[in-house]
Amino acid sequence: MMILPTDFAVPQGDAEQAVVADSRNLKARLRSAERTERVKAMLLVFPLLAFLLVTFLVPIGSLLMKSFRDPTVSRELPHAAALLRDWSPAAGKLPGEQVYEAFGRDLIALKGTDGMSRVAGRLNYDDSGMRSLIMKTARRLGEAGAGTWQQRFSAIDSRWDDLHSWSTLKYASSPWTLGYYLKAFDFMRDERGAIVRQPDGQRLYVDVFVKTAWVSISVSVLCLLFGYPVAYFLANIPPRYSNLLMILVLLPFWTSILVRTTAWVVVLQTHGVLNDVLQRLGLTDHALSLIYNRFGVLVAMTHILLPYSILSLYSVMKGVPNLYFKAARSLGAGPVRSFFEAYFPQTLPGVGAAGMLTFILAVGYYITPAIVGGPDDQLASYYIAYHVNTTLNWGLASALASILLAGVLVVYGLFVKLTGGAGVKLG
């Protein structure tokens, strides 16, 4: 009897179930392999993320926190701060005797400690006369005669009968404050707590931000004007020449910014190289004012940031084929029209990247404007450094830095939205 292969055939239903089971097992193994690869990738990236977290995100978070949080007064004067937060100067009345007593007892407890100096320094940020007032009051409070606490404060200094002093103390008594941002935008609180513009002679920071934006935009435009033809030349000559000339573009990176800025002082000063050349050529009878003004700032910053613009433009131009330009010429277009209609539009991503890069770098420049600029040419970074190193007003410095950071992010966001993301990547 012959046995046919069909006698051992697997039933059709069992075969389908086996195929489905194998498919499920295969999908499960694929998912497991993908999870393993993702875990491996995350483990490889984790050191970099940890480094960014520690060196970048944590400092920025601390910076933002200092700009609107200052618990100095609430920590050192706890009883008075708690009562002052419930008192409102809007009615035009001085606080009650209970507030005077709590403030007096807190001052006596702080006498001779570092907390007294911290409180006086913090209040002095809001009102330049508060430090001397606090120190004087703490020193003489135990010597004051009999009477109510309000009378004792009045006997020490008449400013304690002024609503403005208590208003300053009240708005510093909260650990959360917008006072630094108000000052950064040239606003202040009056004696009744209303937000008003600062007097004309005291307004500073809005003009500084406008000046910073103007200088940064001007430097970006100058870098594009000077960098575009250089990048075009380097991208359209044989590689053996372009590689050699590229060394000249990269050469400034081998020297310090401080050295390059100081070199411009030598060149632009009254009896410097440039003025001597101009006078010897008979182009001017007297030395020109080329430094410690806006001209010197623009020249020095453009020179320092020009390589960044050239490299960004070159990386894009190198990938633009010259075929379109030749095709336009063969169709009868002139060289200028062929350039602007066939070649230039393809380099716009590089133009956008170069402009954005130089703008962001120029916004945060400190050394160059500080050395070659005059008193009216200092940018926002100068005042941030001044408050960090000189006045020790970290809150105001943090507020200024936060506003500068927010402005750059807004400009970058608008740039990405208008360009659709084109030109964001360098090259």
C-alpha positions as CSV (number, residue, x, y, z in Angstrom):
1,M,0.0,0.0,0.0
2,M,1.4,3.4,-1.1
3,I,1.5,6.2,1.5
4,L,0.9,9.6,0.0
5,P,2.3,12.9,1.3
6,T,-1.1,14.2,1.8
7,D,-1.8,11.6,4.5
8,F,0.6,13.6,6.8
9,A,-0.7,17.1,5.9
10,V,-1.3,19.4,8.9
11,P,-4.8,20.5,9.2
12,Q,-5.4,24.0,7.7
13,G,-6.6,25.5,11.0
14,D,-3.5,24.3,12.9
15,A,-1.2,25.7,10.2
16,E,-2.8,29.1,10.5
17,Q,-2.5,29.1,14.3
18,A,1.2,28.1,14.0
19,V,1.9,31.0,11.6
20,V,0.1,33.5,13.9
21,A,2.1,32.2,16.9
22,D,5.4,32.5,15.0
23,S,4.4,36.0,13.9
24,R,3.6,37.0,17.5
25,N,6.9,35.6,18.7
26,L,8.8,37.4,16.0
27,K,7.1,40.7,16.9
28,A,7.8,40.2,20.6
29,R,11.5,39.5,19.8
30,L,11.6,42.6,17.6
31,R,10.1,44.8,20.4
32,S,12.5,43.3,22.9
33,A,15.5,44.0,20.6
34,E,14.3,47.5,20.0
35,R,13.9,48.2,23.8
36,T,17.4,46.8,24.3
37,E,18.8,49.1,21.6
38,R,17.0,52.1,23.1
39,V,18.3,51.3,26.6
40,K,21.8,51.0,25.2
41,A,21.4,54.3,23.3
42,M,20.1,56.1,26.5
43,L,23.0,54.7,28.5
44,L,25.5,56.1,25.9
45,V,23.8,59.5,25.9
46,F,23.3,59.7,29.6
47,P,26.8,61.1,30.5
48,L,26.3,63.9,28.0
49,L,22.8,64.6,29.4
50,A,24.1,64.6,32.9
51,F,26.9,67.0,31.9
52,L,24.4,69.4,30.2
53,L,22.2,69.2,33.3
54,V,24.9,70.0,35.7
55,T,26.8,72.7,33.7
56,F,23.9,74.3,31.7
57,L,20.4,73.7,32.9
58,V,21.1,73.9,36.7
59,P,22.9,77.3,36.4
60,I,20.2,78.7,34.2
61,G,17.5,77.5,36.6
62,S,19.4,79.0,39.5
63,L,19.8,82.2,37.6
64,L,16.0,82.4,36.9
65,M,15.2,81.6,40.5
66,K,17.4,84.4,41.8
67,S,15.7,86.9,39.6
68,F,12.3,86.6,41.4
69,R,13.1,85.0,44.7
70,D,15.0,86.6,47.6
71,P,14.2,85.4,51.0
72,T,16.7,87.5,52.9
73,V,14.3,89.8,54.7
74,S,11.7,87.2,55.4
75,R,14.4,84.9,56.8
76,E,16.2,87.4,58.9
77,L,13.2,89.5,60.1
78,P,10.5,86.7,60.3
79,H,8.1,88.4,62.7
80,A,8.1,91.8,61.1
81,A,8.0,90.3,57.6
82,A,4.9,88.3,58.4
83,L,3.1,91.4,59.8
84,L,4.2,93.6,56.9
85,R,2.8,91.2,54.3
86,D,-0.6,91.8,55.8
87,W,-0.2,95.6,55.8
88,S,-1.0,97.7,52.7
89,P,0.4,101.1,52.1
90,A,-2.3,101.9,49.6
91,A,-4.4,103.6,52.3
92,G,-1.6,106.1,53.0
93,K,-1.3,105.1,56.7
94,L,1.8,104.0,58.5
95,P,1.8,100.5,60.0
96,G,0.5,99.9,63.5
97,E,2.4,99.7,66.8
98,Q,2.5,95.9,66.5
99,V,4.6,96.1,63.3
100,Y,7.0,98.6,64.9
101,E,7.5,96.4,67.9
102,A,8.1,93.2,65.8
103,F,10.5,95.1,63.6
104,G,12.4,96.5,66.5
105,R,12.7,93.2,68.3
106,D,13.9,91.5,65.1
107,L,16.5,94.2,64.6
108,I,17.7,93.8,68.2
109,A,18.0,90.1,67.7
110,L,20.1,90.6,64.5
111,K,22.4,93.2,66.1
112,G,26.1,92.3,65.7
113,T,25.4,89.4,63.3
114,D,25.9,89.0,59.5
115,G,22.2,88.9,59.1
116,M,22.0,92.6,59.8
117,S,24.4,93.4,56.9
118,R,22.5,91.1,54.6
119,V,19.2,92.8,55.4
120,A,20.6,96.3,55.0
121,G,22.2,95.3,51.7
122,R,19.0,93.8,50.4
123,L,16.9,96.8,51.2
124,N,19.5,99.1,49.7
125,Y,18.9,97.5,46.3
126,D,15.4,99.0,46.4
127,D,16.3,102.3,48.0
128,S,19.8,103.6,48.1
129,G,19.4,105.2,51.6
130,M,18.0,102.1,53.4
131,R,21.4,100.6,54.3
132,S,22.5,103.5,56.4
133,L,19.0,103.8,57.9
134,I,18.9,100.2,59.0
135,M,22.4,100.2,60.4
136,K,21.8,103.5,62.2
137,T,18.5,102.2,63.7
138,A,20.0,98.9,64.8
139,R,22.9,100.7,66.5
140,R,20.8,103.2,68.4
141,L,17.7,101.2,69.1
142,G,18.8,100.0,72.5
143,E,19.8,103.6,73.4
144,A,16.4,105.1,72.5
145,G,14.4,106.6,75.3
146,A,11.1,105.4,76.7
147,G,7.8,105.5,74.9
148,T,6.1,103.5,72.2
149,W,8.1,101.6,69.6
150,Q,6.9,104.1,67.0
151,Q,8.2,107.0,69.1
152,R,11.5,105.3,69.6
153,F,11.9,104.8,65.8
154,S,10.9,108.4,65.2
155,A,13.5,109.6,67.7
156,I,16.2,107.7,65.9
157,D,15.4,108.9,62.4
158,S,12.5,110.9,61.0
159,R,12.4,108.7,57.9
160,W,10.5,106.1,59.9
161,D,7.6,108.5,59.8
162,D,7.8,108.4,56.0
163,L,5.5,105.9,54.2
164,H,8.2,105.3,51.6
165,S,10.6,103.6,54.0
166,W,7.9,101.1,55.2
167,S,6.7,100.5,51.7
168,T,10.2,99.5,50.7
169,L,10.5,97.2,53.7
170,K,7.1,95.6,52.9
171,Y,7.8,94.7,49.3
172,A,11.2,93.2,50.3
173,S,9.6,91.2,53.1
174,S,8.1,88.6,50.7
175,P,10.5,85.8,49.5
176,W,9.0,86.2,46.0
177,T,9.5,89.5,44.3
178,L,9.1,91.2,40.9
179,G,11.1,94.2,42.1
180,Y,14.2,93.2,40.1
181,Y,12.3,92.9,36.9
182,L,10.5,96.2,37.6
183,K,13.9,97.9,37.9
184,A,15.2,96.1,34.8
185,F,12.4,97.7,32.8
186,D,12.9,101.1,34.5
187,F,9.8,100.8,36.7
188,M,9.5,101.3,40.4
189,R,6.9,101.3,43.2
190,D,5.8,104.6,44.7
191,E,5.2,105.0,48.4
192,R,1.7,103.6,48.1
193,G,2.8,100.5,46.2
194,A,1.7,101.6,42.7
195,I,4.0,100.7,39.8
196,V,5.2,103.8,38.0
197,R,8.0,104.7,35.6
198,Q,11.2,105.8,37.1
199,P,12.2,109.5,36.8
200,D,13.9,110.5,33.6
201,G,17.4,110.7,35.1
202,Q,17.2,107.2,36.6
203,R,16.0,105.3,33.5
204,L,18.8,103.1,32.2
205,Y,18.2,99.5,31.3
206,V,15.5,99.8,28.5
207,D,17.9,102.1,26.6
208,V,20.7,99.5,27.3
209,F,18.6,96.7,25.8
210,V,17.7,98.8,22.8
211,K,21.4,99.7,22.3
212,T,22.4,96.1,22.6
213,A,19.9,95.0,20.0
214,W,21.0,97.8,17.6
215,V,24.7,97.0,17.9
216,S,24.1,93.3,17.5
217,I,22.0,93.7,14.4
218,S,24.5,96.2,12.9
219,V,27.4,93.8,13.6
220,S,25.4,90.9,12.0
221,V,24.7,93.0,8.9
222,L,28.3,94.1,8.6
223,C,29.5,90.5,9.0
224,L,27.2,89.4,6.2
225,L,28.3,92.2,3.9
226,F,32.0,91.5,4.4
227,G,31.7,87.7,4.8
228,Y,29.5,86.9,1.8
229,P,32.0,87.8,-0.9
230,V,34.8,86.1,0.9
231,A,32.8,82.9,1.4
232,Y,31.7,83.0,-2.3
233,F,35.4,83.4,-3.4
234,L,36.5,80.5,-1.2
235,A,33.7,78.3,-2.4
236,N,34.4,78.8,-6.1
237,I,38.1,78.5,-6.4
238,P,40.0,75.2,-6.7
239,P,40.3,73.3,-3.4
240,R,44.0,73.5,-3.2
241,Y,43.8,77.3,-3.0
242,S,40.6,77.5,-0.8
243,N,42.1,75.1,1.8
244,L,45.2,77.3,2.0
245,L,43.2,80.5,2.3
246,M,40.8,79.0,4.8
247,I,43.8,79.0,7.2
248,L,43.7,82.8,7.2
249,V,40.0,82.7,8.2
250,L,40.7,80.2,11.0
251,L,43.8,82.1,12.2
252,P,41.9,84.5,14.5
253,F,40.6,81.5,16.5
254,W,44.2,80.7,17.6
255,T,44.5,84.0,19.5
256,S,42.5,85.3,22.5
257,I,39.6,87.7,22.1
258,L,41.3,89.9,24.6
259,V,44.5,90.0,22.4
260,R,42.5,90.8,19.3
261,T,40.5,93.6,21.0
262,T,43.7,95.1,22.5
263,A,45.2,95.1,19.0
264,W,42.3,97.3,17.8
265,V,43.2,99.7,20.6
266,V,46.6,100.1,19.2
267,V,45.3,100.5,15.6
268,L,42.4,102.9,16.4
269,Q,43.8,105.1,19.2
270,T,44.5,108.8,18.7
271,H,48.1,108.3,17.9
272,G,47.6,104.8,16.5
273,V,48.5,103.1,13.3
274,L,45.4,104.1,11.3
275,N,45.5,107.8,12.3
276,D,49.2,108.0,11.5
277,V,48.6,106.5,8.0
278,L,45.7,108.8,7.3
279,Q,47.7,111.9,8.3
280,R,50.7,110.8,6.3
281,L,48.6,110.4,3.2
282,G,47.1,113.8,3.7
283,L,43.5,112.5,4.1
284,T,43.1,114.3,7.4
285,D,44.8,117.2,9.2
286,H,44.1,115.9,12.8
287,A,43.6,112.6,14.5
288,L,40.1,111.2,14.2
289,S,38.2,109.8,17.1
290,L,38.0,106.1,16.2
291,I,38.0,104.5,19.6
292,Y,36.0,104.7,22.8
293,N,32.9,105.3,20.8
294,R,30.3,103.3,18.7
295,F,32.5,103.2,15.7
296,G,35.3,101.3,17.6
297,V,32.8,98.9,19.0
298,L,31.3,98.0,15.6
299,V,34.8,97.7,14.0
300,A,36.2,95.4,16.7
301,M,33.1,93.2,17.1
302,T,32.8,92.8,13.3
303,H,36.4,91.7,13.0
304,I,36.0,89.2,15.8
305,L,32.7,87.7,14.6
306,L,33.5,87.8,10.9
307,P,35.0,84.2,10.8
308,Y,31.8,82.7,12.2
309,S,29.8,84.4,9.3
310,I,32.3,83.2,6.7
311,L,32.3,79.6,7.9
312,S,28.5,79.5,8.0
313,L,28.2,80.9,4.5
314,Y,31.0,78.8,3.1
315,S,29.5,75.5,4.4
316,V,26.3,76.2,2.4
317,M,27.9,77.7,-0.7
318,K,30.1,74.7,-1.0
319,G,27.0,72.5,-1.6
320,V,25.5,74.9,-4.2
321,P,26.3,73.7,-7.8
322,N,27.5,76.3,-10.2
323,L,25.4,74.7,-12.9
324,Y,22.4,76.9,-12.3
325,F,24.4,80.1,-12.6
326,K,25.9,78.8,-15.9
327,A,22.5,77.8,-17.2
328,A,21.1,81.3,-16.5
329,R,24.0,82.9,-18.4
330,S,23.4,80.5,-21.3
331,L,19.8,81.6,-21.5
332,G,20.8,85.3,-21.9
333,A,20.8,86.6,-18.4
334,G,23.5,89.0,-17.3
335,P,26.0,88.1,-14.6
336,V,24.2,90.2,-11.9
337,R,20.8,88.9,-12.7
338,S,22.1,85.3,-13.0
339,F,23.7,85.7,-9.6
340,F,20.7,87.1,-7.8
341,E,18.1,84.8,-9.4
342,A,20.0,81.5,-9.8
343,Y,22.7,81.5,-7.1
344,F,21.8,83.8,-4.3
345,P,18.4,82.2,-3.3
346,Q,20.2,78.9,-2.8
347,T,22.5,80.5,-0.3
348,L,19.8,82.0,1.9
349,P,20.0,79.2,4.5
350,G,23.6,80.1,5.0
351,V,22.7,83.8,5.2
352,G,20.1,83.1,7.8
353,A,22.4,80.9,9.8
354,A,25.3,83.3,9.7
355,G,23.1,86.3,10.6
356,M,21.5,84.4,13.5
357,L,24.8,83.1,14.8
358,T,26.6,86.4,14.8
359,F,23.5,88.1,16.4
360,I,23.4,85.7,19.3
361,L,27.1,86.0,19.9
362,A,27.1,89.8,19.7
363,V,24.2,90.1,22.2
364,G,26.3,88.6,24.9
365,Y,29.6,90.3,24.2
366,Y,31.3,91.9,27.1
367,I,35.1,92.3,26.7
368,T,35.2,94.0,23.4
369,P,32.7,96.8,24.1
370,A,34.2,97.3,27.6
371,I,37.7,97.9,26.1
372,V,37.0,99.8,22.9
373,G,33.7,101.4,23.8
374,G,32.9,104.6,25.7
375,P,30.6,105.0,28.7
376,D,27.6,105.3,26.4
377,D,28.5,102.2,24.4
378,Q,28.4,99.5,27.0
379,L,26.0,96.6,26.3
380,A,23.7,94.7,28.6
381,S,26.5,92.2,29.5
382,Y,28.5,95.0,31.0
383,Y,25.8,95.9,33.5
384,I,25.2,92.2,34.3
385,A,28.9,91.8,35.2
386,Y,28.9,95.1,37.1
387,H,26.1,94.0,39.4
388,V,27.7,90.5,39.9
389,N,31.2,91.8,40.7
390,T,30.7,95.3,42.1
391,T,27.3,95.9,43.6
392,L,26.8,92.2,44.4
393,N,23.1,92.6,43.4
394,W,22.6,89.1,42.0
395,G,18.9,89.5,41.8
396,L,19.1,92.4,39.4
397,A,21.9,90.8,37.4
398,S,19.8,87.6,37.1
399,A,16.8,89.6,36.0
400,L,18.9,91.4,33.3
401,A,20.4,88.1,32.1
402,S,16.9,86.5,32.1
403,I,15.5,89.3,29.9
404,L,18.5,89.0,27.6
405,L,18.0,85.2,27.3
406,A,14.3,85.6,26.7
407,G,14.9,88.2,24.0
408,V,17.3,85.9,22.2
409,L,14.8,83.0,22.4
410,V,12.0,85.1,21.0
411,V,14.2,86.3,18.1
412,Y,15.3,82.8,17.4
413,G,11.7,81.5,17.5
414,L,10.6,84.2,15.1
415,F,13.5,83.4,12.8
416,V,12.6,79.7,12.8
417,K,8.9,80.5,12.2
418,L,9.7,82.9,9.3
419,T,12.2,80.6,7.6
420,G,10.4,77.4,8.3
421,G,13.5,76.0,9.9
422,A,15.7,76.7,6.8
423,G,19.1,78.0,7.7
424,V,18.9,77.0,11.3
425,K,21.5,74.3,10.9
426,L,25.0,75.6,10.0
427,G,25.8,73.7,6.8
